[in-house]
Amino acid sequence: MGFVINAVIDFMYPPRCSLCGHYCADEEGICPDCLSQIHYIGRPLCIRCGTPFSHEFATDHFCGECLTGKRYFSKARAVGLYNGLFRKTLHRFKYQWRHCLATPLGTLMAKRMESFFSDGTYQYMVPVPLHPRRLRKRGFNQALVLARILSRTYHIPLDRNNLVRTRWTQSQVGLSERERKDNVRGAFAVLQSARIARRTILLLDDIYTSGSTVDECSKVLINAGARKVDVLTLARAA
């Protein structure tokens, strides 16, 4: 009976692509045309931060910044480049709170996660937190929304309130790499260190730009006793 009801609903209200609005039979809620416009990040890339390399036939290796600078996360990966349709979609999701985008974007992220971290066993998923003032203004934390979907998919506990922002920071948009690092330095804290001590953590956010935010979060988690922190984001700025 449930199958018949669902079939009638689909006939009367055909499912639509969450990105372009056209008819879409894909259970992810994103049509093949829109999926094909995402510039997925593949190999070769930086072993540590996931920076994609342009030379097609090279093997994975460390980028210059990861060779010369310290990173607190072990590995960072992103689904696709932050450009074109993907950029517009994430902007709608993040700043216009298009609820319909949460599930397809989270599902897309979850499907790619398995190929990125096939060797990873995580005790907790941790979303990058927003400052309470920004949370009140925006109305939701996009990293937490995505983390909930991945947590349900992989049955990994979600630790949503342990990592917090301890001070207000200006938006990272338009800042240089040095300014981004200075902006978030000392802006995070762990409330219960014992909860994550000796645990392997997957840190989640929507966009990786310079890596300053996720690296500062990783630093705080490592200093609180986490064994290892990996990072997964939906997009990465080119």
RODO-2510 file (C-alpha; in nm, 4 decimals, decimal comma):
residues 238
     n   res          X          Y          Z
     1     m     0,0000     0,0000     0,0000
     2     g     0,2842     0,2383     0,0879
     3     f     0,4453     0,1761    -0,2518
     4     v     0,1193     0,2641    -0,4293
     5     i     0,0757     0,5824    -0,2262
     6     n     0,4339     0,6908    -0,3003
     7     a     0,3857     0,6186    -0,6703
     8     v     0,0696     0,8313    -0,6790
     9     i     0,2490     1,1166    -0,4983
    10     d     0,5424     1,0988    -0,7423
    11     f     0,2987     1,1051    -1,0358
    12     m     0,1071     1,4059    -0,9039
    13     y     0,4137     1,5875    -0,7663
    14     p     0,7200     1,4712    -0,9627
    15     p     1,0426     1,5018    -0,7656
    16     r     1,2498     1,8017    -0,8603
    17     c     1,6232     1,8612    -0,8598
    18     s     1,7150     2,0638    -0,5528
    19     l     1,9637     2,2674    -0,7561
    20     c     1,7951     2,3500    -1,0885
    21     g     1,4307     2,2627    -1,0185
    22     h     1,3918     2,0293    -1,3169
    23     y     1,2404     1,6815    -1,2944
    24     c     1,4740     1,4432    -1,1137
    25     a     1,4285     1,0724    -1,0538
    26     d     1,7551     1,0429    -0,8610
    27     e     1,7059     0,9584    -0,4953
    28     e     1,9817     1,2021    -0,3989
    29     g     1,7644     1,4923    -0,5124
    30     i     2,0220     1,6238    -0,7604
    31     c     1,9804     1,5612    -1,1332
    32     p     2,2625     1,4131    -1,3437
    33     d     2,3140     1,7414    -1,5321
    34     c     2,3801     1,9319    -1,2094
    35     l     2,5997     1,6554    -1,0694
    36     s     2,8084     1,6685    -1,3880
    37     q     2,8739     2,0417    -1,3332
    38     i     3,0469     1,9835    -1,0006
    39     h     3,4245     1,9859    -1,0388
    40     y     3,5004     1,6892    -0,8163
    41     i     3,8406     1,6852    -0,6530
    42     g     4,0393     1,3771    -0,7402
    43     r     4,3969     1,2684    -0,7609
    44     p     4,6649     1,3862    -0,7796
    45     l     4,6400     1,5970    -0,4664
    46     c     4,8306     1,6923    -0,1537
    47     i     4,8513     1,4000     0,0852
    48     r     4,7865     1,6258     0,3838
    49     c     4,5583     1,9170     0,2942
    50     g     4,3978     1,7836    -0,0249
    51     t     4,5099     2,0632    -0,2572
    52     p     4,4462     1,9356    -0,6125
    53     f     4,7398     1,9443    -0,8528
    54     s     4,6980     2,0422    -1,2160
    55     h     4,9510     1,7948    -1,3584
    56     e     4,7346     1,4992    -1,4448
    57     f     4,9890     1,2186    -1,4382
    58     a     5,1633     1,3013    -1,1107
    59     t     5,1200     1,0952    -0,7977
    60     d     4,9913     1,2311    -0,4681
    61     h     5,2522     1,4256    -0,2741
    62     f     5,2829     1,7037    -0,0167
    63     c     5,2224     2,0600    -0,1353
    64     g     5,4802     2,3275    -0,0553
    65     e     5,2824     2,4705     0,2359
    66     c     5,2380     2,1320     0,4030
    67     l     5,6085     2,0570     0,3551
    68     t     5,7223     2,3804     0,5188
    69     g     5,4413     2,4584     0,7648
    70     k     5,2803     2,2741     1,0525
    71     r     4,9331     2,1253     1,0178
    72     y     4,7395     1,9927     1,3155
    73     f     4,4953     1,7845     1,1136
    74     s     4,6198     1,4610     0,9604
    75     k     4,4255     1,4786     0,6375
    76     a     4,1719     1,7168     0,4790
    77     r     3,9488     1,6344     0,1840
    78     a     3,6704     1,8162    -0,0024
    79     v     3,4046     1,6951    -0,2429
    80     g     3,4449     1,9588    -0,5136
    81     l     3,5829     2,2970    -0,6095
    82     y     3,3980     2,6030    -0,4843
    83     n     3,3006     2,7457    -0,8216
    84     g     3,0191     2,7622    -1,0749
    85     l     2,6898     2,5981    -0,9847
    86     f     2,8381     2,4377    -0,6717
    87     r     2,9349     2,7790    -0,5352
    88     k     2,5885     2,9220    -0,6042
    89     t     2,4264     2,6204    -0,4397
    90     l     2,6378     2,6406    -0,1243
    91     h     2,5744     3,0144    -0,1054
    92     r     2,1986     2,9522    -0,1141
    93     f     2,2309     2,6817     0,1492
    94     k     2,4552     2,8814     0,3817
    95     y     2,3182     3,2342     0,3555
    96     q     1,9596     3,1847     0,2379
    97     w     1,8938     2,8650     0,4366
    98     r     1,7360     2,6632     0,1585
    99     h     1,6203     2,3665     0,3661
   100     c     1,5706     2,1475     0,0582
   101     l     1,9471     2,1530    -0,0097
   102     a     2,0510     1,9992     0,3218
   103     t     1,9732     1,6356     0,2391
   104     p     2,1161     1,6232    -0,1174
   105     l     2,4330     1,8076    -0,0143
   106     g     2,4775     1,5924     0,2952
   107     t     2,4159     1,2761     0,0932
   108     l     2,6703     1,3854    -0,1678
   109     m     2,9213     1,4492     0,1104
   110     a     2,8517     1,1120     0,2709
   111     k     2,9010     0,9214    -0,0542
   112     r     3,2402     1,0811    -0,1159
   113     m     3,3519     1,0339     0,2434
   114     e     3,3943     0,6594     0,2029
   115     s     3,6483     0,6992    -0,0773
   116     f     3,8395     0,9702     0,1093
   117     f     3,8641     0,7977     0,4473
   118     s     3,8287     0,4273     0,3740
   119     d     4,0977     0,3540     0,6317
   120     g     3,9491     0,5815     0,8992
   121     t     3,7573     0,4723     1,2080
   122     y     3,6158     0,7700     1,3942
   123     q     3,4819     0,7809     1,7467
   124     y     3,3196     1,1215     1,6949
   125     m     3,2120     1,3620     1,4264
   126     v     3,2584     1,7265     1,5282
   127     p     3,1132     2,0238     1,3350
   128     v     3,3032     2,3531     1,3236
   129     p     3,1028     2,5735     1,5647
   130     l     2,9579     2,9190     1,5087
   131     h     2,9751     3,1994     1,7601
   132     p     2,6360     3,2355     1,9381
   133     r     2,5883     3,5815     1,7891
   134     r     2,6426     3,4555     1,4336
   135     l     2,4236     3,1532     1,5038
   136     r     2,1381     3,3793     1,6131
   137     k     2,1793     3,5922     1,3024
   138     r     2,1991     3,3020     1,0550
   139     g     1,9543     3,0767     1,2372
   140     f     2,1456     2,7525     1,1912
   141     n     2,4959     2,6070     1,1729
   142     q     2,5489     2,4637     0,8247
   143     a     2,8348     2,2414     0,9452
   144     l     2,6091     2,0868     1,2101
   145     v     2,3294     2,0254     0,9582
   146     l     2,5706     1,8357     0,7316
   147     a     2,7298     1,6528     1,0256
   148     r     2,3906     1,5187     1,1351
   149     i     2,3373     1,3565     0,7961
   150     l     2,6829     1,1962     0,7937
   151     s     2,6440     1,0836     1,1533
   152     r     2,3201     0,9022     1,0698
   153     t     2,4666     0,7531     0,7529
   154     y     2,7784     0,6093     0,9149
   155     h     2,6438     0,5589     1,2698
   156     i     2,9239     0,7669     1,4161
   157     p     2,8331     0,9660     1,7296
   158     l     2,7978     1,3401     1,6799
   159     d     2,9722     1,5550     1,9413
   160     r     2,7973     1,8843     1,8733
   161     n     2,8562     2,0974     2,1844
   162     n     3,2068     2,0134     2,3021
   163     l     3,4029     2,2275     2,0578
   164     v     3,2928     2,5905     2,0977
   165     r     3,3861     2,9398     1,9799
   166     t     3,5063     3,1426     2,2722
   167     r     3,5172     3,4822     2,1027
   168     w     3,3672     3,6697     1,8108
   169     t     3,5696     3,6722     1,4877
   170     q     3,5117     3,8769     1,1764
   171     s     3,4176     3,6990     0,8558
   172     q     3,7111     3,5305     0,6824
   173     v     3,5890     3,6531     0,3437
   174     g     3,8370     3,8974     0,1891
   175     l     4,1162     3,8339     0,4405
   176     s     4,4672     3,7298     0,3436
   177     e     4,5987     3,3933     0,4568
   178     r     4,7943     3,5536     0,7426
   179     e     4,4925     3,7583     0,8468
   180     r     4,2767     3,4463     0,8458
   181     k     4,5162     3,2679     1,0807
   182     d     4,5343     3,5663     1,3142
   183     n     4,1570     3,6064     1,3033
   184     v     4,0803     3,2573     1,4370
   185     r     4,3812     3,2123     1,6673
   186     g     4,2552     3,1325     2,0167
   187     a     3,8919     3,1479     1,9054
   188     f     3,8007     2,7880     1,9949
   189     a     3,8003     2,5697     2,3049
   190     v     3,7061     2,2182     2,4135
   191     l     3,4709     2,2042     2,7131
   192     q     3,5233     1,8382     2,8088
   193     s     3,8705     1,7118     2,7220
   194     a     3,8064     1,3681     2,8733
   195     r     3,5329     1,3096     2,6183
   196     i     3,7717     1,3226     2,3228
   197     a     4,0940     1,2031     2,4885
   198     r     4,2615     0,9356     2,2744
   199     r     3,9754     0,9541     2,0233
   200     t     3,9985     0,9848     1,6466
   201     i     3,7882     1,2783     1,5260
   202     l     3,6350     1,3737     1,1912
   203     l     3,5936     1,7520     1,1792
   204     l     3,3239     1,8784     0,9408
   205     d     3,2670     2,2139     0,7700
   206     d     3,1128     2,3418     0,4490
   207     i     3,4050     2,5172     0,2761
   208     y     3,7837     2,4861     0,2997
   209     t     3,9496     2,8111     0,1925
   210     s     4,2950     2,8565     0,3441
   211     g     4,2458     2,5872     0,6065
   212     s     4,2995     2,8336     0,8923
   213     t     3,9690     2,7615     1,0659
   214     v     3,9813     2,3817     1,0498
   215     d     4,3489     2,3792     1,1460
   216     e     4,2841     2,5983     1,4516
   217     c     3,9973     2,3677     1,5505
   218     s     4,2232     2,0671     1,4973
   219     k     4,4922     2,2269     1,7131
   220     v     4,2475     2,2724     2,0003
   221     l     4,1205     1,9150     1,9669
   222     i     4,4733     1,7695     1,9560
   223     n     4,5826     1,9782     2,2537
   224     a     4,2764     1,8485     2,4401
   225     g     4,3969     1,4929     2,3870
   226     a     4,2485     1,3749     2,0557
   227     r     4,4613     1,1071     1,8911
   228     k     4,4016     1,2296     1,5360
   229     v     4,1812     1,4794     1,3493
   230     d     4,0783     1,4452     0,9855
   231     v     3,8778     1,7111     0,8024
   232     l     3,5949     1,6779     0,5506
   233     t     3,4281     1,9701     0,3722
   234     l     3,1785     1,9988     0,0889
   235     a     3,3852     2,2417    -0,1152
   236     r     3,7335     2,3779    -0,1467
   237     a     3,8223     2,7224    -0,2755
   238     a     4,0438     2,7019    -0,5818
***
